[in-house]
Amino acid sequence: MIADLDRVAAEHDCMKLMVGYCVHADHGDADKFAELFSEDGAWVQGSGDEIRGRDALRAYINGRSPRVYTRHVITNMLVDVVDTTTATGVAYAVVFRDRDYGGSGAAPMRPPEAVVEYRDEFQRTGEGWKIQRRRSIPAFR
């Protein structure tokens, strides 16, 4: 049994991970992005490809084209704390993307590229709560 205050704190920490994923990916901050995950954490992309481990996650973010400008608008976050070391979550994100961004000012407004559902498994580690596994499921394209 987990105390109410501990449950609320865990929910808050996990929701910060959900938001951090979007912000750090959008801004290309590979180190902060990778640190959201546990050491052996994984991101399963909509294609089914899995990127596992902080080094691979960092390399993925660093390998993206600087001409791609993305913003994730995350909403409907729901975290279920299973016990003191395990939680699950779901969230939706509306994804805006310009694949040929000029590098300054606002990107041209286009319709969203996708709506994605994230399914998360969180683990409490010695570093605090981390994403153990995030699965991206395309809902609309």
Order of alpha helices (4+ residues) and beta strands (2+ residues): alpha-alpha-beta-beta-alpha-beta-beta-beta-beta
